[in-house]
Amino acid sequence: MNCNYCGKKQYLTGRSRMKMVVCTMLPPFTLLLPLLFNISFITGLFLLIGSFLLAICIIPFFTELSNKEEFMP
């Protein structure tokens, strides 16, 4: 990403990447709910759509930028 003010390249921090990974894993885990619990297909579908929308809405709040590229350990 480029900074709007100075034009320099910005990078996601390692911590921010880890938070985003957790958010993006939420929808696939909701696919397991109908299998683990006695939930109907329609309810599972609504949970999947809801978790997908929730993940998309939350990810921008976890974005932290840095001037230097950080590598995850």
KOLTORVEX-746526 format. One record per atom (N, C-alpha, C, CB): x, y, z; residue number from 1; atom name. Coordinates in Angstrom, 3 decimals, decimal comma, padded with zeros to 6 digits, m for minus. Last residue first. Glycine has a CB too. Example, Ala and Ser with C-alpha at 12.3 -4.5 7.8 and 13.67 -1.06 7.14 Angstrom:
<sites>
x/y/z/i/at
012,850/m002,250/007,080/2/N
013,670/m001,060/007,140/2/CA
012,900/000,030/007,870/2/C
014,084/m000,598/005,725/2/CB
013,190/m005,690/007,800/1/N
012,300/m004,500/007,800/1/CA
013,200/m003,300/007,800/1/C
011,308/m004,473/009,046/1/CB
</sites>
This chain:
<sites>
x/y/z/i/at
007,232/m014,518/012,675/73/N
008,194/m015,485/013,203/73/CA
007,817/m016,915/012,870/73/C
008,318/m015,332/014,697/73/CB
006,708/m012,537/009,758/72/N
006,144/m013,271/010,882/72/CA
007,148/m014,310/011,358/72/C
004,804/m013,939/010,493/72/CB
008,444/m009,553/009,061/71/N
008,183/m010,938/008,742/71/CA
007,670/m011,648/009,978/71/C
009,441/m011,624/008,197/71/CB
007,721/m006,299/008,038/70/N
007,973/m007,219/009,142/70/CA
007,621/m008,616/008,703/70/C
007,173/m006,824/010,401/70/CB
008,936/m003,553/006,335/69/N
008,272/m004,835/006,196/69/CA
008,698/m005,754/007,341/69/C
008,594/m005,476/004,823/69/CB
008,400/m000,265/007,592/68/N
009,301/m001,383/007,293/68/CA
008,513/m002,674/007,218/68/C
010,416/m001,496/008,355/68/CB
006,361/001,419/008,216/67/N
007,247/001,827/007,127/67/CA
008,173/000,706/006,688/67/C
008,066/003,024/007,544/67/CB
003,143/m000,117/008,726/66/N
004,475/000,252/009,178/66/CA
005,303/000,660/007,966/66/C
005,153/m000,917/009,951/66/CB
m000,283/m000,405/009,813/65/N
000,743/m000,241/008,790/65/CA
002,054/000,220/009,403/65/C
000,283/000,753/007,727/65/CB
m002,929/m002,499/010,576/64/N
m001,890/m001,632/011,140/64/CA
m000,759/m001,589/010,121/64/C
m001,382/m002,151/012,556/64/CB
m006,190/m003,469/010,583/63/N
m005,100/m003,065/009,701/63/CA
m004,187/m002,085/010,416/63/C
m005,647/m002,442/008,404/63/CB
m008,425/m004,066/011,963/62/N
m007,202/m004,742/012,384/62/CA
m005,999/m004,340/011,541/62/C
m007,390/m006,239/012,320/62/CB
m010,479/m002,816/010,677/61/N
m010,122/m002,316/012,001/61/CA
m008,841/m002,950/012,534/61/C
m011,256/m002,566/012,970/61/CB
m010,835/m004,322/008,323/60/N
m010,229/m002,977/008,245/60/CA
m009,825/m002,401/009,607/60/C
m011,198/m002,026/007,578/60/CB
m012,075/m006,773/009,421/59/N
m010,695/m006,742/008,936/59/CA
m010,119/m005,320/008,816/59/C
m010,622/m007,427/007,591/59/CB
m014,822/m006,524/009,964/58/N
m013,852/m006,396/011,053/58/CA
m012,425/m006,186/010,545/58/C
m013,902/m007,631/011,935/58/CB
m016,245/m006,962/007,607/57/N
m016,422/m005,688/008,312/57/CA
m015,361/m005,459/009,383/57/C
m017,798/m005,633/008,946/57/CB
m015,481/m009,560/006,920/56/N
m015,181/m008,462/005,998/56/CA
m015,285/m007,105/006,698/56/C
m016,130/m008,504/004,792/56/CB
m016,525/m010,957/009,124/55/N
m015,081/m010,949/008,880/55/CA
m014,693/m009,795/007,961/55/C
m014,631/m012,287/008,268/55/CB
m019,280/m010,511/008,723/54/N
m018,622/m010,035/009,937/54/CA
m017,112/m009,943/009,737/54/C
m018,943/m010,958/011,119/54/CB
m019,696/m011,878/006,317/53/N
m019,894/m010,425/006,373/53/CA
m019,218/m009,816/007,591/53/C
m021,384/m010,092/006,390/53/CB
m019,108/m014,492/007,240/52/N
m018,358/m013,909/006,133/52/CA
m018,479/m012,383/006,152/52/C
m018,857/m014,472/004,787/52/CB
m021,048/m014,848/009,182/51/N
m019,648/m014,833/009,597/51/CA
m018,761/m014,255/008,496/51/C
m019,183/m016,251/009,964/51/CB
m023,369/m014,762/007,538/50/N
m023,167/m013,784/008,608/50/CA
m021,713/m013,698/009,051/50/C
m024,038/m014,129/009,794/50/CB
m022,964/m017,012/005,914/49/N
m023,056/m015,681/005,307/49/CA
m022,802/m014,596/006,344/49/C
m024,435/m015,477/004,657/49/CB
m022,981/m019,002/007,941/48/N
m021,842/m018,835/007,050/48/CA
m021,831/m017,443/006,416/48/C
m021,861/m019,908/005,966/48/CB
m025,527/m018,684/009,038/47/N
m024,351/m018,487/009,883/47/CA
m023,101/m018,262/009,038/47/C
m024,151/m019,692/010,810/47/CB
m027,072/m019,381/006,802/46/N
m027,157/m018,019/007,343/46/CA
m025,972/m017,712/008,258/46/C
m028,476/m017,830/008,110/46/CB
m026,299/m022,080/006,626/45/N
m026,032/m021,161/005,522/45/CA
m026,082/m019,705/005,986/45/C
m027,037/m021,386/004,391/45/CB
m027,291/m023,094/009,011/44/N
m025,857/m023,118/008,754/44/CA
m025,460/m022,173/007,641/44/C
m025,414/m024,512/008,414/44/CB
m030,013/m022,762/008,490/43/N
m029,403/m022,048/009,609/43/CA
m027,893/m021,985/009,435/43/C
m029,758/m022,722/010,946/43/CB
m030,252/m024,551/006,328/42/N
m030,564/m023,122/006,141/42/CA
m029,936/m022,287/007,255/42/C
m032,099/m022,896/006,108/42/CB
m029,625/m027,022/007,494/41/N
m028,802/m026,491/006,414/41/CA
m029,012/m024,987/006,249/41/C
m029,116/m027,213/005,104/41/CB
m029,886/m027,100/011,118/40/N
m030,397/m027,289/009,759/40/CA
m029,475/m026,624/008,738/40/C
m031,826/m026,722/009,635/40/CB
m027,881/m028,730/013,483/39/N
m028,326/m027,450/012,922/39/CA
m028,789/m027,706/011,490/39/C
m027,175/m026,364/012,966/39/CB
m026,722/m030,334/015,789/38/N
m027,895/m030,636/014,967/38/CA
m028,526/m029,324/014,485/38/C
m028,933/m031,490/015,769/38/CB
m023,179/m030,002/015,466/37/N
m024,425/m029,811/016,199/37/CA
m025,590/m030,102/015,253/37/C
m024,523/m028,360/016,787/37/CB
m021,226/m030,672/013,599/36/N
m021,006/m030,948/015,012/36/CA
m022,284/m030,879/015,839/36/C
m020,000/m029,982/015,563/36/CB
m022,269/m029,881/011,143/35/N
m021,801/m031,252/011,316/35/CA
m021,668/m031,627/012,788/35/C
m020,468/m031,439/010,614/35/CB
m022,881/m027,203/011,420/34/N
m023,971/m028,155/011,141/34/CA
m023,556/m029,611/011,323/34/C
m024,477/m027,957/009,730/34/CB
m020,142/m026,247/011,988/33/N
m021,223/m026,211/012,972/33/CA
m022,379/m027,154/012,655/33/C
m021,746/m024,818/013,083/33/CB
m018,358/m026,134/009,893/32/N
m018,344/m027,322/010,747/32/CA
m019,514/m027,375/011,721/32/C
m017,057/m027,378/011,516/32/CB
m018,624/m023,657/008,788/31/N
m019,058/m024,794/007,976/31/CA
m019,123/m026,081/008,806/31/C
m018,110/m024,985/006,784/31/CB
m017,388/m022,007/010,535/30/N
m018,846/m022,085/010,638/30/CA
m019,406/m023,192/009,756/30/C
m019,477/m020,748/010,259/30/CB
m014,775/m022,169/009,696/29/N
m015,146/m022,893/010,912/29/CA
m016,656/m022,975/011,084/29/C
m014,526/m022,228/012,130/29/CB
m014,783/m020,444/007,460/28/N
m014,645/m021,895/007,277/28/CA
m015,024/m022,710/008,517/28/C
m013,226/m022,220/006,888/28/CB
m015,216/m017,846/008,816/27/N
m016,224/m018,480/007,944/27/CA
m016,014/m019,973/007,695/27/C
m016,243/m017,780/006,629/27/CB
m012,690/m017,572/010,400/26/N
m014,023/m017,648/011,003/26/CA
m015,062/m018,282/010,069/26/C
m014,483/m016,258/011,405/26/CB
m010,357/m017,073/009,101/25/N
m010,634/m018,468/009,436/25/CA
m012,027/m018,648/010,035/25/C
m009,586/m018,988/010,406/25/CB
m010,136/m014,362/008,926/24/N
m010,495/m015,081/007,703/24/CA
m010,759/m016,562/007,956/24/C
m009,394/m014,930/006,672/24/CB
m009,385/m013,730/011,543/23/N
m010,678/m013,278/011,012/23/CA
m011,092/m014,063/009,772/23/C
m010,619/m011,791/010,681/23/CB
m006,826/m014,847/011,643/22/N
m007,862/m015,340/012,554/22/CA
m009,246/m014,949/012,038/22/C
m007,642/m014,785/013,986/22/CB
m005,571/m013,254/009,749/21/N
m005,669/m014,699/009,518/21/CA
m006,764/m015,290/010,393/21/C
m004,316/m015,396/009,802/21/CB
m005,646/m010,785/010,990/20/N
m006,424/m010,982/009,770/20/CA
m006,591/m012,467/009,444/20/C
m005,759/m010,262/008,600/20/CB
m003,862/m011,182/013,082/19/N
m005,264/m010,893/013,386/19/CA
m006,148/m011,137/012,163/19/C
m005,420/m009,441/013,872/19/CB
m001,503/m011,500/011,593/18/N
m001,994/m012,603/012,410/18/CA
m003,475/m012,401/012,760/18/C
m001,150/m012,733/013,696/18/CB
m001,210/m008,963/010,442/17/N
m001,410/m010,133/009,591/17/CA
m001,998/m011,298/010,369/17/C
m000,098/m010,551/008,950/17/CB
m000,760/m007,456/012,752/16/N
m001,950/m007,200/011,947/16/CA
m002,250/m008,380/011,029/16/C
m001,774/m005,920/011,124/16/CB
001,729/m008,445/013,500/15/N
000,581/m008,604/014,403/15/CA
m000,731/m008,418/013,642/15/C
000,666/m007,596/015,573/15/CB
003,297/m007,581/011,391/14/N
003,131/m009,009/011,636/14/CA
001,928/m009,294/012,517/14/C
004,379/m009,579/012,272/14/CB
001,821/m004,876/009,511/13/N
002,651/m005,390/010,588/13/CA
002,378/m006,887/010,758/13/C
002,383/m004,620/011,913/13/CB
001,937/m004,128/006,049/12/N
001,173/m004,624/007,187/12/CA
002,138/m005,136/008,248/12/C
000,185/m005,740/006,752/12/CB
003,602/m001,188/004,800/11/N
003,481/m002,634/004,928/11/CA
002,602/m002,981/006,124/11/C
004,870/m003,285/005,071/11/CB
003,814/001,371/002,313/10/N
003,480/000,955/003,672/10/CA
003,252/m000,556/003,684/10/C
002,221/001,713/004,200/10/CB
005,844/003,521/000,398/9/N
005,184/002,229/000,509/9/CA
004,999/001,861/001,982/9/C
005,994/001,140/m000,226/9/CB
005,121/007,042/000,189/8/N
005,999/005,905/000,451/8/CA
005,185/004,636/000,620/8/C
006,858/006,156/001,697/8/CB
003,498/009,245/m000,056/7/N
003,713/008,439/m001,244/7/CA
004,631/007,242/m001,042/7/C
004,261/009,290/m002,309/7/CB
002,637/010,902/001,985/6/N
004,046/010,983/001,586/6/CA
004,372/010,162/000,349/6/C
004,919/010,533/002,719/6/CB
m000,232/010,553/001,925/5/N
000,397/011,828/002,245/5/CA
001,832/011,938/001,728/5/C
000,382/012,037/003,734/5/CB
m001,020/007,967/001,349/4/N
m001,660/009,058/000,610/4/CA
m000,936/010,385/000,806/4/C
m003,112/009,200/001,039/4/CB
001,249/005,323/000,941/3/N
000,714/006,363/001,820/3/CA
000,142/007,493/000,965/3/C
001,815/006,902/002,788/3/CB
000,436/002,251/m000,640/2/N
001,167/003,510/m000,645/2/CA
000,457/004,514/000,245/2/C
001,310/004,059/m002,078/2/CB
000,841/m001,180/000,000/1/N
000,000/000,000/000,000/1/CA
000,886/001,243/000,000/1/C
m000,957/m000,002/001,218/1/CB
</sites>
